[in-house]
Amino acid sequence: AIWRYMDLPKFVAMLASNTLWFAKAAHLEDCYEGFCEAVPREMPANDPLAKCITRTTSEGETAVISLTQVMADLSKQSAAHLQNARDHLYVNSWCLADESMAMWEIYGTRGCGIAMKSSIVQYIQAARFEVPEVQYSFGKVEYEDDPHSNPALRFDFREGAIPVGSGLWKRLLPVAFHKRTCFEHEREW
């Protein structure tokens, strides 16, 4: 079972729109919601791959650059997306606990709270998104004391493959499933 707690106005809005609200991670109270660190590849002083390729700039000009420069640029773009994950992640969280007094206290203030009960299977079957499947994910949130020390939230693109396109989404989405232990009472899915 999963539970969704909300105040009465949000419940009425959900019924009126026949949709669920997904909050942007950057707007949530925890500044670590969607946190990760990414180190981009730097352009070396002596370019070992000095073979040049031609690239057309956004202004229509032609520029000659090296493969190493292209890799460094892609690396910086991918790292920037991950470091700004909070701006790219939207969440709709449910509580995995049996009915939770802590969640009632947070969302049911002044007797105006609503709790909906469903299941993970029902949620996934009912979910309809207008984005490719690679751009959304379902899962249980893991809680940890120090997000900075979690290897799942650290990305190093100084060597190896650089994720782009759907590969970048595969790295970005799991970031949403990590929170600090001070929010463990939420037991989120």
Backbone torsions as a table, in degrees:
resi	resn	phi	psi	omega
1	ALA	NA	145.5	172.5
2	ILE	-127.7	148.1	-178.1
3	TRP	-122.3	142.5	174.4
4	ARG	-123.5	121.1	-179.6
5	TYR	-105.4	137.3	179.1
6	MET	-158.3	166.0	176.4
7	ASP	-83.7	167.7	-174.6
8	LEU	-60.9	-44.0	179.1
9	PRO	-59.4	-38.4	178.5
10	LYS	-68.3	-35.9	177.8
11	PHE	-64.9	-44.9	178.6
12	VAL	-62.4	-42.4	178.3
13	ALA	-62.3	-38.9	178.8
14	MET	-63.9	-44.2	179.1
15	LEU	-65.5	-41.3	-178.4
16	ALA	-67.0	-37.1	-177.1
17	SER	-93.2	-14.2	-176.2
18	ASN	57.2	35.6	179.8
19	THR	-138.1	163.7	172.7
20	LEU	-100.9	149.2	179.0
21	TRP	-89.1	130.3	174.2
22	PHE	-111.2	118.0	-178.5
23	ALA	-85.7	139.2	175.5
24	LYS	-71.3	129.4	-177.1
25	ALA	-55.1	-34.0	-179.6
26	ALA	-65.5	-18.8	-178.6
27	HIS	-97.2	-0.5	-179.8
28	LEU	-82.3	156.4	-173.4
29	GLU	-64.2	-29.3	-177.7
30	ASP	-86.5	117.1	-179.3
31	CYS	-68.3	-9.4	177.4
32	TYR	-96.6	1.2	176.9
33	GLU	-69.4	114.4	-176.6
34	GLY	83.9	20.5	-178.8
35	PHE	-78.5	138.5	166.6
36	CYS	-161.5	167.3	178.7
37	GLU	-123.2	140.0	179.9
38	ALA	-138.2	134.1	179.2
39	VAL	-108.3	118.4	-179.6
40	PRO	-82.0	164.5	174.4
41	ARG	-76.8	137.8	178.3
42	GLU	-100.3	154.3	176.4
43	MET	-78.2	119.9	-179.7
44	PRO	-70.0	154.5	179.5
45	ALA	-61.5	-44.5	176.4
46	ASN	-106.9	112.0	-175.6
47	ASP	-73.4	109.1	-179.1
48	PRO	-71.2	-18.6	179.6
49	LEU	-114.6	60.2	-172.7
50	ALA	-71.6	4.0	174.3
51	LYS	-60.7	126.2	-173.4
52	CYS	-97.0	146.8	173.1
53	ILE	-124.9	161.2	-178.8
54	THR	-100.1	135.4	178.8
55	ARG	-130.9	137.0	176.9
56	THR	-94.4	126.6	-179.6
57	THR	-76.6	169.5	179.2
58	SER	-63.9	-20.5	177.9
59	GLU	-87.4	1.7	179.5
60	GLY	87.2	3.6	178.9
61	GLU	-84.0	151.3	178.4
62	THR	-97.4	133.0	179.0
63	ALA	-128.2	144.4	176.5
64	VAL	-102.1	121.7	-179.9
65	ILE	-133.7	166.4	179.2
66	SER	-93.9	161.6	175.8
67	LEU	-60.3	-35.5	178.4
68	THR	-61.8	-40.8	178.9
69	GLN	-66.0	-40.4	177.6
70	VAL	-60.8	-45.4	179.7
71	MET	-63.0	-41.1	178.8
72	ALA	-64.5	-41.1	179.0
73	ASP	-64.9	-45.4	177.7
74	LEU	-61.4	-40.9	179.5
75	SER	-61.1	-44.2	179.6
76	LYS	-65.2	-38.1	178.5
77	GLN	-66.5	-45.2	179.2
78	SER	-64.5	-43.0	178.7
79	ALA	-62.6	-40.5	179.5
80	ALA	-63.3	-40.9	177.5
81	HIS	-61.8	-42.3	-179.9
82	LEU	-69.8	-42.7	-180.0
83	GLN	-65.7	-23.7	177.2
84	ASN	-107.0	31.8	-177.8
85	ALA	-53.8	-35.1	-179.2
86	ARG	-56.7	-27.9	179.8
87	ASP	-84.9	-11.6	-176.3
88	HIS	-111.8	-11.1	-176.9
89	LEU	-102.3	134.2	174.7
90	TYR	-124.4	135.1	-173.3
91	VAL	-127.8	148.8	172.6
92	ASN	-132.4	98.7	-170.8
93	SER	-98.1	142.3	176.3
94	TRP	-124.1	158.9	-177.6
95	CYS	-99.6	130.3	179.9
96	LEU	-84.2	-12.7	-177.4
97	ALA	-72.6	159.7	165.9
98	ASP	-60.5	172.6	-176.3
99	GLU	-41.9	127.7	-170.7
100	SER	-109.4	120.7	177.3
101	MET	-64.4	-38.1	178.9
102	ALA	-61.0	-41.6	-179.8
103	MET	-70.8	-34.5	175.3
104	TRP	-62.6	-41.6	-179.6
105	GLU	-65.2	-35.1	-179.7
106	ILE	-74.9	-46.4	-171.9
107	TYR	-104.6	-13.7	-176.2
108	GLY	-105.9	29.5	-178.0
109	THR	-61.4	146.5	177.5
110	ARG	58.0	25.9	175.8
111	GLY	70.8	16.9	-177.1
112	CYS	-110.0	26.7	-177.3
113	GLY	-98.3	155.8	178.1
114	ILE	-128.4	140.3	173.1
115	ALA	-124.6	124.7	176.5
116	MET	-106.4	139.3	178.5
117	LYS	-114.3	133.7	178.4
118	SER	-145.4	-160.4	175.1
119	SER	-137.7	160.3	178.9
120	ILE	-60.9	-42.5	-179.7
121	VAL	-61.3	-45.9	179.5
122	GLN	-63.0	-41.1	-179.8
123	TYR	-61.5	-49.5	-177.6
124	ILE	-64.4	-40.0	179.0
125	GLN	-65.8	-34.1	-177.6
126	ALA	-85.3	-18.6	-174.8
127	ALA	-64.9	130.7	176.1
128	ARG	-133.0	118.6	-178.1
129	PHE	-120.8	147.7	179.7
130	GLU	-98.8	29.8	177.1
131	VAL	-130.0	158.4	177.8
132	PRO	-58.5	150.0	-177.3
133	GLU	-56.5	-29.1	-179.6
134	VAL	-68.8	-13.1	-176.4
135	GLN	-99.4	10.1	174.0
136	TYR	-144.7	160.0	-176.6
137	SER	-155.1	156.6	176.3
138	PHE	-120.4	147.8	175.7
139	GLY	173.6	170.9	179.3
140	LYS	-87.4	138.5	178.9
141	VAL	-80.1	137.4	174.7
142	GLU	-103.4	141.6	-177.1
143	TYR	-112.2	138.6	-178.3
144	GLU	-144.8	155.7	-178.9
145	ASP	-70.4	-44.0	-173.4
146	ASP	-130.7	98.7	179.3
147	PRO	-59.0	-27.8	-179.4
148	HIS	-63.8	-27.0	-176.8
149	SER	-95.6	-0.7	-178.8
150	ASN	-83.2	117.1	-179.2
151	PRO	-62.3	-23.9	178.7
152	ALA	-69.6	-15.0	-178.9
153	LEU	-109.8	13.9	-179.7
154	ARG	-122.8	126.7	-178.0
155	PHE	-124.9	132.9	-178.9
156	ASP	-125.5	111.4	-177.6
157	PHE	-105.0	17.4	-179.9
158	ARG	-66.9	-24.5	177.8
159	GLU	-140.8	161.6	174.8
160	GLY	81.9	-165.4	-176.3
161	ALA	-70.3	148.0	177.9
162	ILE	-113.8	122.3	-177.8
163	PRO	-74.2	134.0	173.5
164	VAL	-137.6	162.9	177.8
165	GLY	56.0	-130.0	-178.0
166	SER	-65.9	-27.5	176.4
167	GLY	-64.4	-33.8	177.7
168	LEU	-69.9	-39.1	176.9
169	TRP	-62.8	-36.4	179.4
170	LYS	-64.5	-26.7	176.7
171	ARG	-87.3	-35.3	-174.4
172	LEU	-73.8	-46.2	-174.5
173	LEU	-59.2	-42.6	179.8
174	PRO	-61.4	-19.8	177.8
175	VAL	-59.8	-32.6	-178.0
176	ALA	-67.5	-15.5	-175.6
177	PHE	-97.1	24.4	178.8
178	HIS	-130.4	129.1	177.3
179	LYS	-140.1	165.3	178.1
180	ARG	-76.3	152.4	-176.4
181	THR	-62.4	-20.6	179.2
182	CYS	-66.9	-10.5	176.5
183	PHE	-108.1	12.8	-175.6
184	GLU	-61.9	-25.5	178.6
185	HIS	-62.0	-18.7	-179.1
186	GLU	-76.7	-24.3	179.6
187	ARG	38.8	62.2	-169.7
188	GLU	-82.0	146.5	167.7
189	TRP	-124.9	NA	NA
